[in-house]
Amino acid sequence: MYLMVFKQGQAALSASLTAISGMYEDNLYLSNLYEYLEQPVEAETGTLTQGALPGDGLRFEHVSFSYPGGAHVLHDISLHLTPGQSLALVGENGSGKTTLIKLLTRLYHPYTREDFIRR
């Protein structure tokens, strides 16, 4: 009987610790979310609301990116994804996969070949 009570207590303690761990992970997620939402939104500089060929998909033409004070991560990338097309990004750690995704989602701001030459 004591063994059964001990196992029930152990299960309750394990469930409590799991719940606390989940709350900690949720708090980390929410703090990252709130930090992201607090970022200032830059004013749009473009005037186009639609590409030259509507339905043409997503285009990156001669886009480069470097982190402040760092080396160039991506240089002169051109990419065209048509609607319904799939693409897999593979490569070694530090090869720019995540940076490319952040550029595509406009979390980072790219610069063009002309901006790169001016730097």
Biopython code that builds the backbone (N, CA, C, O; Angstrom):
import numpy as np
from Bio.PDB.StructureBuilder import StructureBuilder

atoms = [
    (1, "MET", "N", (0.817, -1.173, 0.000)),
    (1, "MET", "CA", (0.000, 0.000, 0.000)),
    (1, "MET", "C", (0.875, 1.257, 0.000)),
    (1, "MET", "O", (0.598, 2.211, -0.728)),
    (2, "TYR", "N", (1.938, 1.255, 0.823)),
    (2, "TYR", "CA", (2.835, 2.412, 0.856)),
    (2, "TYR", "C", (3.516, 2.617, -0.490)),
    (2, "TYR", "O", (3.734, 3.747, -0.927)),
    (3, "LEU", "N", (3.842, 1.524, -1.128)),
    (3, "LEU", "CA", (4.485, 1.601, -2.436)),
    (3, "LEU", "C", (3.548, 2.235, -3.459)),
    (3, "LEU", "O", (3.988, 3.030, -4.291)),
    (4, "MET", "N", (2.276, 1.898, -3.409)),
    (4, "MET", "CA", (1.307, 2.459, -4.340)),
    (4, "MET", "C", (1.141, 3.969, -4.092)),
    (4, "MET", "O", (1.057, 4.739, -5.048)),
    (5, "VAL", "N", (1.094, 4.392, -2.842)),
    (5, "VAL", "CA", (0.976, 5.809, -2.506)),
    (5, "VAL", "C", (2.229, 6.549, -2.954)),
    (5, "VAL", "O", (2.140, 7.666, -3.462)),
    (6, "PHE", "N", (3.392, 5.937, -2.772)),
    (6, "PHE", "CA", (4.655, 6.541, -3.186)),
    (6, "PHE", "C", (4.681, 6.732, -4.705)),
    (6, "PHE", "O", (5.100, 7.783, -5.189)),
    (7, "LYS", "N", (4.235, 5.719, -5.457)),
    (7, "LYS", "CA", (4.212, 5.825, -6.919)),
    (7, "LYS", "C", (3.234, 6.900, -7.375)),
    (7, "LYS", "O", (3.513, 7.617, -8.336)),
    (8, "GLN", "N", (2.098, 7.024, -6.706)),
    (8, "GLN", "CA", (1.141, 8.065, -7.064)),
    (8, "GLN", "C", (1.731, 9.454, -6.789)),
    (8, "GLN", "O", (1.567, 10.382, -7.581)),
    (9, "GLY", "N", (2.417, 9.573, -5.655)),
    (9, "GLY", "CA", (3.077, 10.836, -5.320)),
    (9, "GLY", "C", (4.174, 11.166, -6.326)),
    (9, "GLY", "O", (4.333, 12.317, -6.732)),
    (10, "GLN", "N", (4.920, 10.157, -6.719)),
    (10, "GLN", "CA", (5.983, 10.344, -7.703)),
    (10, "GLN", "C", (5.392, 10.780, -9.048)),
    (10, "GLN", "O", (5.947, 11.660, -9.706)),
    (11, "ALA", "N", (4.293, 10.186, -9.456)),
    (11, "ALA", "CA", (3.643, 10.552, -10.717)),
    (11, "ALA", "C", (3.117, 11.984, -10.654)),
    (11, "ALA", "O", (3.226, 12.730, -11.627)),
    (12, "ALA", "N", (2.538, 12.376, -9.494)),
    (12, "ALA", "CA", (2.024, 13.736, -9.337)),
    (12, "ALA", "C", (3.168, 14.747, -9.390)),
    (12, "ALA", "O", (3.035, 15.801, -10.012)),
    (13, "LEU", "N", (4.277, 14.438, -8.749)),
    (13, "LEU", "CA", (5.443, 15.331, -8.770)),
    (13, "LEU", "C", (6.010, 15.435, -10.174)),
    (13, "LEU", "O", (6.369, 16.527, -10.615)),
    (14, "SER", "N", (6.098, 14.323, -10.880)),
    (14, "SER", "CA", (6.595, 14.332, -12.254)),
    (14, "SER", "C", (5.686, 15.170, -13.155)),
    (14, "SER", "O", (6.174, 15.932, -13.989)),
    (15, "ALA", "N", (4.377, 15.035, -12.992)),
    (15, "ALA", "CA", (3.435, 15.819, -13.791)),
    (15, "ALA", "C", (3.571, 17.303, -13.479)),
    (15, "ALA", "O", (3.495, 18.133, -14.385)),
    (16, "SER", "N", (3.771, 17.648, -12.215)),
    (16, "SER", "CA", (3.950, 19.050, -11.822)),
    (16, "SER", "C", (5.214, 19.634, -12.437)),
    (16, "SER", "O", (5.199, 20.753, -12.950)),
    (17, "LEU", "N", (6.300, 18.882, -12.387)),
    (17, "LEU", "CA", (7.560, 19.362, -12.970)),
    (17, "LEU", "C", (7.446, 19.515, -14.480)),
    (17, "LEU", "O", (8.003, 20.454, -15.049)),
    (18, "THR", "N", (6.738, 18.610, -15.130)),
    (18, "THR", "CA", (6.516, 18.715, -16.570)),
    (18, "THR", "C", (5.702, 19.968, -16.892)),
    (18, "THR", "O", (5.997, 20.670, -17.859)),
    (19, "ALA", "N", (4.683, 20.246, -16.089)),
    (19, "ALA", "CA", (3.857, 21.438, -16.299)),
    (19, "ALA", "C", (4.683, 22.706, -16.106)),
    (19, "ALA", "O", (4.542, 23.655, -16.877)),
    (20, "ILE", "N", (5.532, 22.734, -15.100)),
    (20, "ILE", "CA", (6.388, 23.902, -14.854)),
    (20, "ILE", "C", (7.360, 24.098, -16.004)),
    (20, "ILE", "O", (7.606, 25.227, -16.427)),
    (21, "SER", "N", (7.909, 23.010, -16.507)),
    (21, "SER", "CA", (8.815, 23.088, -17.656)),
    (21, "SER", "C", (8.096, 23.651, -18.872)),
    (21, "SER", "O", (8.645, 24.483, -19.594)),
    (22, "GLY", "N", (6.858, 23.197, -19.099)),
    (22, "GLY", "CA", (6.073, 23.705, -20.223)),
    (22, "GLY", "C", (5.776, 25.184, -20.072)),
    (22, "GLY", "O", (5.809, 25.925, -21.054)),
    (23, "MET", "N", (5.485, 25.627, -18.848)),
    (23, "MET", "CA", (5.234, 27.052, -18.609)),
    (23, "MET", "C", (6.484, 27.871, -18.892)),
    (23, "MET", "O", (6.389, 28.971, -19.436)),
    (24, "TYR", "N", (7.653, 27.353, -18.533)),
    (24, "TYR", "CA", (8.909, 28.052, -18.795)),
    (24, "TYR", "C", (9.137, 28.195, -20.300)),
    (24, "TYR", "O", (9.513, 29.267, -20.773)),
    (25, "GLU", "N", (8.911, 27.119, -21.051)),
    (25, "GLU", "CA", (9.076, 27.175, -22.503)),
    (25, "GLU", "C", (8.079, 28.130, -23.136)),
    (25, "GLU", "O", (8.422, 28.867, -24.060)),
    (26, "ASP", "N", (6.844, 28.122, -22.642)),
    (26, "ASP", "CA", (5.839, 29.059, -23.155)),
    (26, "ASP", "C", (6.241, 30.500, -22.880)),
    (26, "ASP", "O", (6.041, 31.378, -23.720)),
    (27, "ASN", "N", (6.808, 30.742, -21.701)),
    (27, "ASN", "CA", (7.262, 32.089, -21.348)),
    (27, "ASN", "C", (8.388, 32.543, -22.278)),
    (27, "ASN", "O", (8.418, 33.704, -22.685)),
    (28, "LEU", "N", (9.305, 31.650, -22.615)),
    (28, "LEU", "CA", (10.381, 31.999, -23.551)),
    (28, "LEU", "C", (9.804, 32.362, -24.913)),
    (28, "LEU", "O", (10.220, 33.343, -25.530)),
    (29, "TYR", "N", (8.850, 31.571, -25.374)),
    (29, "TYR", "CA", (8.211, 31.849, -26.663)),
    (29, "TYR", "C", (7.521, 33.207, -26.632)),
    (29, "TYR", "O", (7.692, 34.018, -27.543)),
    (30, "LEU", "N", (6.737, 33.453, -25.578)),
    (30, "LEU", "CA", (6.001, 34.712, -25.490)),
    (30, "LEU", "C", (6.937, 35.909, -25.385)),
    (30, "LEU", "O", (6.661, 36.961, -25.962)),
    (31, "SER", "N", (8.043, 35.761, -24.655)),
    (31, "SER", "CA", (8.978, 36.890, -24.563)),
    (31, "SER", "C", (9.592, 37.184, -25.928)),
    (31, "SER", "O", (9.788, 38.349, -26.275)),
    (32, "ASN", "N", (9.897, 36.148, -26.709)),
    (32, "ASN", "CA", (10.399, 36.363, -28.074)),
    (32, "ASN", "C", (9.339, 37.006, -28.958)),
    (32, "ASN", "O", (9.640, 37.886, -29.764)),
    (33, "LEU", "N", (8.101, 36.562, -28.801)),
    (33, "LEU", "CA", (7.004, 37.123, -29.582)),
    (33, "LEU", "C", (6.805, 38.598, -29.253)),
    (33, "LEU", "O", (6.679, 39.423, -30.159)),
    (34, "TYR", "N", (6.777, 38.937, -27.971)),
    (34, "TYR", "CA", (6.588, 40.334, -27.572)),
    (34, "TYR", "C", (7.761, 41.197, -28.020)),
    (34, "TYR", "O", (7.568, 42.342, -28.428)),
    (35, "GLU", "N", (8.971, 40.660, -27.949)),
    (35, "GLU", "CA", (10.141, 41.398, -28.426)),
    (35, "GLU", "C", (10.017, 41.677, -29.917)),
    (35, "GLU", "O", (10.345, 42.771, -30.375)),
    (36, "TYR", "N", (9.548, 40.695, -30.672)),
    (36, "TYR", "CA", (9.358, 40.884, -32.114)),
    (36, "TYR", "C", (8.276, 41.928, -32.381)),
    (36, "TYR", "O", (8.451, 42.800, -33.232)),
    (37, "LEU", "N", (7.165, 41.842, -31.662)),
    (37, "LEU", "CA", (6.062, 42.765, -31.890)),
    (37, "LEU", "C", (6.407, 44.201, -31.503)),
    (37, "LEU", "O", (5.785, 45.138, -32.004)),
    (38, "GLU", "N", (7.383, 44.388, -30.623)),
    (38, "GLU", "CA", (7.784, 45.726, -30.207)),
    (38, "GLU", "C", (8.741, 46.392, -31.195)),
    (38, "GLU", "O", (9.051, 47.574, -31.046)),
    (39, "GLN", "N", (9.206, 45.661, -32.188)),
    (39, "GLN", "CA", (10.121, 46.226, -33.162)),
    (39, "GLN", "C", (9.411, 47.301, -33.976)),
    (39, "GLN", "O", (8.267, 47.111, -34.390)),
    (40, "PRO", "N", (10.082, 48.429, -34.207)),
    (40, "PRO", "CA", (9.443, 49.481, -35.011)),
    (40, "PRO", "C", (9.274, 49.022, -36.458)),
    (40, "PRO", "O", (10.094, 48.278, -36.995)),
    (41, "VAL", "N", (8.210, 49.477, -37.058)),
    (41, "VAL", "CA", (7.922, 49.144, -38.449)),
    (41, "VAL", "C", (8.422, 50.288, -39.312)),
    (41, "VAL", "O", (8.030, 51.440, -39.126)),
    (42, "GLU", "N", (9.287, 49.960, -40.251)),
    (42, "GLU", "CA", (9.816, 50.974, -41.147)),
    (42, "GLU", "C", (8.782, 51.334, -42.201)),
    (42, "GLU", "O", (7.992, 50.493, -42.631)),
    (43, "ALA", "N", (8.800, 52.578, -42.604)),
    (43, "ALA", "CA", (7.879, 53.034, -43.642)),
    (43, "ALA", "C", (8.244, 52.368, -44.961)),
    (43, "ALA", "O", (9.421, 52.192, -45.278)),
    (44, "GLU", "N", (7.234, 52.006, -45.715)),
    (44, "GLU", "CA", (7.454, 51.401, -47.027)),
    (44, "GLU", "C", (8.055, 52.433, -47.972)),
    (44, "GLU", "O", (7.611, 53.581, -48.009)),
    (45, "THR", "N", (9.061, 52.026, -48.732)),
    (45, "THR", "CA", (9.692, 52.942, -49.672)),
    (45, "THR", "C", (9.216, 52.726, -51.098)),
    (45, "THR", "O", (9.397, 53.596, -51.950)),
    (46, "GLY", "N", (8.617, 51.593, -51.364)),
    (46, "GLY", "CA", (8.163, 51.292, -52.716)),
    (46, "GLY", "C", (6.762, 51.816, -52.983)),
    (46, "GLY", "O", (6.044, 52.232, -52.073)),
    (47, "THR", "N", (6.402, 51.785, -54.242)),
    (47, "THR", "CA", (5.066, 52.256, -54.618)),
    (47, "THR", "C", (4.249, 51.157, -55.290)),
    (47, "THR", "O", (3.035, 51.299, -55.431)),
    (48, "LEU", "N", (4.880, 50.082, -55.701)),
    (48, "LEU", "CA", (4.144, 49.016, -56.385)),
    (48, "LEU", "C", (3.287, 48.239, -55.400)),
    (48, "LEU", "O", (3.736, 47.900, -54.305)),
    (49, "THR", "N", (2.073, 47.964, -55.788)),
    (49, "THR", "CA", (1.208, 47.100, -54.996)),
    (49, "THR", "C", (1.059, 45.737, -55.652)),
    (49, "THR", "O", (0.500, 44.807, -55.069)),
    (50, "GLN", "N", (1.568, 45.634, -56.871)),
    (50, "GLN", "CA", (1.471, 44.390, -57.612)),
    (50, "GLN", "C", (2.664, 44.330, -58.561)),
    (50, "GLN", "O", (3.090, 45.353, -59.097)),
    (51, "GLY", "N", (3.195, 43.144, -58.763)),
    (51, "GLY", "CA", (4.328, 42.987, -59.659)),
    (51, "GLY", "C", (3.967, 43.277, -61.108)),
    (51, "GLY", "O", (2.796, 43.428, -61.458)),
    (52, "ALA", "N", (4.996, 43.350, -61.938)),
    (52, "ALA", "CA", (4.774, 43.621, -63.358)),
    (52, "ALA", "C", (3.930, 42.532, -64.013)),
    (52, "ALA", "O", (3.148, 42.799, -64.925)),
    (53, "LEU", "N", (4.102, 41.308, -63.535)),
    (53, "LEU", "CA", (3.318, 40.180, -64.055)),
    (53, "LEU", "C", (2.576, 39.531, -62.889)),
    (53, "LEU", "O", (3.131, 38.646, -62.238)),
    (54, "PRO", "N", (1.332, 39.945, -62.604)),
    (54, "PRO", "CA", (0.597, 39.359, -61.473)),
    (54, "PRO", "C", (0.531, 37.839, -61.589)),
    (54, "PRO", "O", (0.314, 37.297, -62.672)),
    (55, "GLY", "N", (0.720, 37.168, -60.470)),
    (55, "GLY", "CA", (0.699, 35.711, -60.471)),
    (55, "GLY", "C", (2.020, 35.087, -60.876)),
    (55, "GLY", "O", (2.121, 33.865, -60.987)),
    (56, "ASP", "N", (3.041, 35.918, -61.099)),
    (56, "ASP", "CA", (4.346, 35.432, -61.530)),
    (56, "ASP", "C", (5.100, 34.746, -60.403)),
    (56, "ASP", "O", (6.011, 33.960, -60.662)),
    (57, "GLY", "N", (4.740, 35.026, -59.164)),
    (57, "GLY", "CA", (5.413, 34.397, -58.045)),
    (57, "GLY", "C", (6.305, 35.361, -57.302)),
    (57, "GLY", "O", (6.092, 36.573, -57.319)),
    (58, "LEU", "N", (7.297, 34.810, -56.655)),
    (58, "LEU", "CA", (8.207, 35.564, -55.812)),
    (58, "LEU", "C", (9.566, 35.659, -56.488)),
    (58, "LEU", "O", (10.117, 34.652, -56.934)),
    (59, "ARG", "N", (10.099, 36.861, -56.563)),
    (59, "ARG", "CA", (11.402, 37.062, -57.204)),
    (59, "ARG", "C", (12.367, 37.775, -56.275)),
    (59, "ARG", "O", (12.005, 38.729, -55.586)),
    (60, "PHE", "N", (13.582, 37.301, -56.270)),
    (60, "PHE", "CA", (14.719, 37.988, -55.658)),
    (60, "PHE", "C", (15.692, 38.196, -56.802)),
    (60, "PHE", "O", (16.080, 37.231, -57.460)),
    (61, "GLU", "N", (16.088, 39.415, -57.051)),
    (61, "GLU", "CA", (17.015, 39.684, -58.147)),
    (61, "GLU", "C", (18.220, 40.448, -57.619)),
    (61, "GLU", "O", (18.104, 41.598, -57.197)),
    (62, "HIS", "N", (19.364, 39.802, -57.649)),
    (62, "HIS", "CA", (20.647, 40.386, -57.268)),
    (62, "HIS", "C", (20.605, 40.964, -55.852)),
    (62, "HIS", "O", (21.010, 42.104, -55.625)),
    (63, "VAL", "N", (20.115, 40.171, -54.910)),
    (63, "VAL", "CA", (19.992, 40.605, -53.520)),
    (63, "VAL", "C", (21.213, 40.142, -52.743)),
    (63, "VAL", "O", (21.686, 39.018, -52.914)),
    (64, "SER", "N", (21.715, 41.020, -51.892)),
    (64, "SER", "CA", (22.834, 40.701, -51.008)),
    (64, "SER", "C", (22.466, 41.094, -49.589)),
    (64, "SER", "O", (21.553, 41.891, -49.374)),
    (65, "PHE", "N", (23.181, 40.531, -48.621)),
    (65, "PHE", "CA", (22.920, 40.865, -47.224)),
    (65, "PHE", "C", (24.171, 40.625, -46.404)),
    (65, "PHE", "O", (24.903, 39.661, -46.628)),
    (66, "SER", "N", (24.406, 41.514, -45.452)),
    (66, "SER", "CA", (25.463, 41.301, -44.468)),
    (66, "SER", "C", (24.968, 41.810, -43.132)),
    (66, "SER", "O", (24.187, 42.759, -43.065)),
    (67, "TYR", "N", (25.426, 41.172, -42.071)),
    (67, "TYR", "CA", (25.076, 41.605, -40.728)),
    (67, "TYR", "C", (25.934, 42.806, -40.363)),
    (67, "TYR", "O", (27.051, 42.939, -40.863)),
    (68, "PRO", "N", (25.436, 43.676, -39.506)),
    (68, "PRO", "CA", (26.228, 44.859, -39.128)),
    (68, "PRO", "C", (27.600, 44.454, -38.584)),
    (68, "PRO", "O", (27.707, 43.625, -37.681)),
    (69, "GLY", "N", (28.630, 45.052, -39.148)),
    (69, "GLY", "CA", (29.987, 44.779, -38.706)),
    (69, "GLY", "C", (30.525, 43.419, -39.095)),
    (69, "GLY", "O", (31.600, 43.027, -38.642)),
    (70, "GLY", "N", (29.804, 42.698, -39.919)),
    (70, "GLY", "CA", (30.237, 41.352, -40.273)),
    (70, "GLY", "C", (30.476, 41.194, -41.756)),
    (70, "GLY", "O", (30.280, 42.116, -42.547)),
    (71, "ALA", "N", (30.902, 40.008, -42.102)),
    (71, "ALA", "CA", (31.146, 39.694, -43.511)),
    (71, "ALA", "C", (29.819, 39.521, -44.237)),
    (71, "ALA", "O", (28.770, 39.358, -43.614)),
    (72, "HIS", "N", (29.880, 39.558, -45.540)),
    (72, "HIS", "CA", (28.682, 39.367, -46.352)),
    (72, "HIS", "C", (28.232, 37.918, -46.246)),
    (72, "HIS", "O", (29.005, 36.992, -46.491)),
    (73, "VAL", "N", (26.964, 37.736, -45.875)),
    (73, "VAL", "CA", (26.407, 36.396, -45.721)),
    (73, "VAL", "C", (25.883, 35.892, -47.060)),
    (73, "VAL", "O", (26.150, 34.759, -47.459)),
    (74, "LEU", "N", (25.139, 36.745, -47.743)),
    (74, "LEU", "CA", (24.605, 36.410, -49.059)),
    (74, "LEU", "C", (25.057, 37.475, -50.039)),
    (74, "LEU", "O", (25.058, 38.663, -49.716)),
    (75, "HIS", "N", (25.442, 37.053, -51.237)),
    (75, "HIS", "CA", (25.933, 38.004, -52.229)),
    (75, "HIS", "C", (25.330, 37.693, -53.587)),
    (75, "HIS", "O", (25.513, 36.602, -54.127)),
    (76, "ASP", "N", (24.611, 38.663, -54.132)),
    (76, "ASP", "CA", (24.076, 38.599, -55.490)),
    (76, "ASP", "C", (23.207, 37.358, -55.720)),
    (76, "ASP", "O", (23.434, 36.595, -56.659)),
    (77, "ILE", "N", (22.209, 37.166, -54.845)),
    (77, "ILE", "CA", (21.304, 36.025, -54.950)),
    (77, "ILE", "C", (20.142, 36.382, -55.872)),
    (77, "ILE", "O", (19.514, 37.427, -55.702)),
    (78, "SER", "N", (19.856, 35.530, -56.836)),
    (78, "SER", "CA", (18.686, 35.676, -57.688)),
    (78, "SER", "C", (17.860, 34.406, -57.549)),
    (78, "SER", "O", (18.395, 33.298, -57.588)),
    (79, "LEU", "N", (16.541, 34.578, -57.385)),
    (79, "LEU", "CA", (15.664, 33.462, -57.102)),
    (79, "LEU", "C", (14.284, 33.776, -57.657)),
    (79, "LEU", "O", (13.793, 34.895, -57.506)),
    (80, "HIS", "N", (13.660, 32.803, -58.296)),
    (80, "HIS", "CA", (12.296, 32.975, -58.794)),
    (80, "HIS", "C", (11.492, 31.745, -58.421)),
    (80, "HIS", "O", (11.767, 30.641, -58.891)),
    (81, "LEU", "N", (10.484, 31.949, -57.563)),
    (81, "LEU", "CA", (9.586, 30.867, -57.167)),
    (81, "LEU", "C", (8.218, 31.133, -57.766)),
    (81, "LEU", "O", (7.588, 32.146, -57.463)),
    (82, "THR", "N", (7.763, 30.235, -58.604)),
    (82, "THR", "CA", (6.445, 30.390, -59.206)),
    (82, "THR", "C", (5.395, 29.798, -58.270)),
    (82, "THR", "O", (5.723, 28.936, -57.454)),
    (83, "PRO", "N", (4.138, 30.241, -58.368)),
    (83, "PRO", "CA", (3.085, 29.699, -57.501)),
    (83, "PRO", "C", (2.979, 28.185, -57.630)),
    (83, "PRO", "O", (2.979, 27.643, -58.735)),
    (84, "GLY", "N", (2.889, 27.515, -56.496)),
    (84, "GLY", "CA", (2.774, 26.061, -56.464)),
    (84, "GLY", "C", (4.101, 25.331, -56.492)),
    (84, "GLY", "O", (4.130, 24.112, -56.326)),
    (85, "GLN", "N", (5.200, 26.041, -56.698)),
    (85, "GLN", "CA", (6.517, 25.426, -56.758)),
    (85, "GLN", "C", (7.048, 25.221, -55.345)),
    (85, "GLN", "O", (6.800, 26.047, -54.467)),
    (86, "SER", "N", (7.769, 24.139, -55.117)),
    (86, "SER", "CA", (8.404, 23.861, -53.837)),
    (86, "SER", "C", (9.906, 24.026, -53.974)),
    (86, "SER", "O", (10.477, 23.821, -55.045)),
    (87, "LEU", "N", (10.532, 24.400, -52.868)),
    (87, "LEU", "CA", (11.973, 24.593, -52.861)),
    (87, "LEU", "C", (12.515, 24.089, -51.532)),
    (87, "LEU", "O", (11.930, 24.362, -50.484)),
    (88, "ALA", "N", (13.609, 23.367, -51.562)),
    (88, "ALA", "CA", (14.280, 22.912, -50.345)),
    (88, "ALA", "C", (15.597, 23.659, -50.219)),
    (88, "ALA", "O", (16.373, 23.731, -51.171)),
    (89, "LEU", "N", (15.841, 24.209, -49.047)),
    (89, "LEU", "CA", (17.111, 24.876, -48.767)),
    (89, "LEU", "C", (17.960, 23.941, -47.932)),
    (89, "LEU", "O", (17.576, 23.570, -46.823)),
    (90, "VAL", "N", (19.093, 23.565, -48.450)),
    (90, "VAL", "CA", (20.011, 22.694, -47.725)),
    (90, "VAL", "C", (21.391, 23.320, -47.748)),
    (90, "VAL", "O", (21.743, 24.054, -48.672)),
    (91, "GLY", "N", (22.153, 23.025, -46.738)),
    (91, "GLY", "CA", (23.511, 23.546, -46.687)),
    (91, "GLY", "C", (24.076, 23.408, -45.292)),
    (91, "GLY", "O", (23.374, 23.038, -44.350)),
    (92, "GLU", "N", (25.340, 23.707, -45.175)),
    (92, "GLU", "CA", (26.021, 23.608, -43.890)),
    (92, "GLU", "C", (25.560, 24.720, -42.951)),
    (92, "GLU", "O", (24.961, 25.706, -43.380)),
    (93, "ASN", "N", (25.849, 24.540, -41.664)),
    (93, "ASN", "CA", (25.565, 25.590, -40.693)),
    (93, "ASN", "C", (26.291, 26.860, -41.110)),
    (93, "ASN", "O", (27.460, 26.822, -41.492)),
    (94, "GLY", "N", (25.587, 27.985, -41.033)),
    (94, "GLY", "CA", (26.208, 29.264, -41.358)),
    (94, "GLY", "C", (26.257, 29.580, -42.836)),
    (94, "GLY", "O", (26.922, 30.535, -43.238)),
    (95, "SER", "N", (25.565, 28.798, -43.660)),
    (95, "SER", "CA", (25.636, 29.042, -45.102)),
    (95, "SER", "C", (24.599, 30.058, -45.590)),
    (95, "SER", "O", (24.611, 30.426, -46.764)),
    (96, "GLY", "N", (23.690, 30.523, -44.696)),
    (96, "GLY", "CA", (22.754, 31.573, -45.066)),
    (96, "GLY", "C", (21.321, 31.132, -45.281)),
    (96, "GLY", "O", (20.514, 31.917, -45.780)),
    (97, "LYS", "N", (20.974, 29.896, -44.921)),
    (97, "LYS", "CA", (19.605, 29.410, -45.136)),
    (97, "LYS", "C", (18.592, 30.230, -44.342)),
    (97, "LYS", "O", (17.604, 30.707, -44.901)),
    (98, "THR", "N", (18.827, 30.392, -43.059)),
    (98, "THR", "CA", (17.899, 31.137, -42.209)),
    (98, "THR", "C", (17.870, 32.602, -42.609)),
    (98, "THR", "O", (16.807, 33.224, -42.597)),
    (99, "THR", "N", (19.004, 33.154, -42.957)),
    (99, "THR", "CA", (19.061, 34.553, -43.385)),
    (99, "THR", "C", (18.213, 34.751, -44.636)),
    (99, "THR", "O", (17.496, 35.746, -44.745)),
    (100, "LEU", "N", (18.288, 33.820, -45.577)),
    (100, "LEU", "CA", (17.481, 33.915, -46.796)),
    (100, "LEU", "C", (15.991, 33.891, -46.466)),
    (100, "LEU", "O", (15.226, 34.673, -47.030)),
    (101, "ILE", "N", (15.569, 33.014, -45.568)),
    (101, "ILE", "CA", (14.158, 32.941, -45.174)),
    (101, "ILE", "C", (13.736, 34.248, -44.509)),
    (101, "ILE", "O", (12.640, 34.747, -44.762)),
    (102, "LYS", "N", (14.591, 34.799, -43.668)),
    (102, "LYS", "CA", (14.248, 36.058, -43.002)),
    (102, "LYS", "C", (14.187, 37.213, -43.997)),
    (102, "LYS", "O", (13.413, 38.151, -43.807)),
    (103, "LEU", "N", (14.979, 37.155, -45.037)),
    (103, "LEU", "CA", (14.880, 38.164, -46.091)),
    (103, "LEU", "C", (13.579, 38.008, -46.868)),
    (103, "LEU", "O", (12.914, 38.998, -47.175)),
    (104, "LEU", "N", (13.217, 36.774, -47.187)),
    (104, "LEU", "CA", (11.983, 36.521, -47.935)),
    (104, "LEU", "C", (10.751, 36.975, -47.166)),
    (104, "LEU", "O", (9.783, 37.441, -47.767)),
    (105, "THR", "N", (10.778, 36.845, -45.849)),
    (105, "THR", "CA", (9.631, 37.239, -45.027)),
    (105, "THR", "C", (9.728, 38.684, -44.554)),
    (105, "THR", "O", (8.888, 39.146, -43.782)),
    (106, "ARG", "N", (10.756, 39.398, -45.017)),
    (106, "ARG", "CA", (10.984, 40.813, -44.712)),
    (106, "ARG", "C", (11.278, 41.073, -43.240)),
    (106, "ARG", "O", (11.070, 42.185, -42.756)),
    (107, "LEU", "N", (11.764, 40.050, -42.515)),
    (107, "LEU", "CA", (12.263, 40.290, -41.168)),
    (107, "LEU", "C", (13.596, 41.020, -41.244)),
    (107, "LEU", "O", (13.938, 41.793, -40.349)),
    (108, "TYR", "N", (14.344, 40.776, -42.306)),
    (108, "TYR", "CA", (15.570, 41.518, -42.608)),
    (108, "TYR", "C", (15.334, 42.273, -43.908)),
    (108, "TYR", "O", (14.518, 41.862, -44.734)),
    (109, "HIS", "N", (16.044, 43.368, -44.084)),
    (109, "HIS", "CA", (15.911, 44.161, -45.300)),
    (109, "HIS", "C", (17.111, 43.915, -46.211)),
    (109, "HIS", "O", (18.252, 44.136, -45.805)),
    (110, "PRO", "N", (16.863, 43.461, -47.431)),
    (110, "PRO", "CA", (17.949, 43.172, -48.366)),
    (110, "PRO", "C", (18.498, 44.455, -48.978)),
    (110, "PRO", "O", (17.902, 45.525, -48.855)),
    (111, "TYR", "N", (19.629, 44.330, -49.630)),
    (111, "TYR", "CA", (20.099, 45.427, -50.456)),
    (111, "TYR", "C", (20.486, 44.872, -51.814)),
    (111, "TYR", "O", (20.769, 43.683, -51.959)),
    (112, "THR", "N", (20.494, 45.732, -52.782)),
    (112, "THR", "CA", (20.700, 45.320, -54.166)),
    (112, "THR", "C", (22.169, 45.428, -54.545)),
    (112, "THR", "O", (22.998, 45.863, -53.746)),
    (113, "ARG", "N", (22.480, 45.032, -55.762)),
    (113, "ARG", "CA", (23.837, 45.094, -56.277)),
    (113, "ARG", "C", (24.368, 46.526, -56.212)),
    (113, "ARG", "O", (25.531, 46.743, -55.872)),
    (114, "GLU", "N", (23.518, 47.503, -56.537)),
    (114, "GLU", "CA", (23.942, 48.901, -56.508)),
    (114, "GLU", "C", (24.283, 49.347, -55.072)),
    (114, "GLU", "O", (25.247, 50.081, -54.858)),
    (115, "ASP", "N", (23.487, 48.897, -54.102)),
    (115, "ASP", "CA", (23.781, 49.204, -52.686)),
    (115, "ASP", "C", (25.104, 48.569, -52.288)),
    (115, "ASP", "O", (25.895, 49.179, -51.569)),
    (116, "PHE", "N", (25.352, 47.331, -52.759)),
    (116, "PHE", "CA", (26.584, 46.626, -52.431)),
    (116, "PHE", "C", (27.797, 47.365, -52.985)),
    (116, "PHE", "O", (28.817, 47.474, -52.305)),
    (117, "ILE", "N", (27.697, 47.867, -54.195)),
    (117, "ILE", "CA", (28.819, 48.595, -54.818)),
    (117, "ILE", "C", (29.096, 49.880, -54.035)),
    (117, "ILE", "O", (30.253, 50.258, -53.851)),
    (118, "ARG", "N", (28.025, 50.556, -53.569)),
    (118, "ARG", "CA", (28.197, 51.793, -52.807)),
    (118, "ARG", "C", (28.868, 51.547, -51.471)),
    (118, "ARG", "O", (29.520, 52.449, -50.946)),
    (119, "ARG", "N", (28.733, 50.369, -50.906)),
    (119, "ARG", "CA", (29.328, 50.066, -49.601)),
    (119, "ARG", "C", (30.790, 49.942, -49.789)),
    (119, "ARG", "O", (31.517, 49.687, -48.829)),
]
sb = StructureBuilder()
sb.init_structure("model")
sb.init_model(0)
sb.init_chain("A")
sb.init_seg("    ")
for serial, (resi, resn, name, xyz) in enumerate(atoms, 1):
    if name == "N":
        sb.init_residue(resn, " ", resi, " ")
    sb.init_atom(name, np.array(xyz, "f"), 0.0, 1.0, " ", f" {name:<3s}", serial, name[0])
structure = sb.get_structure()
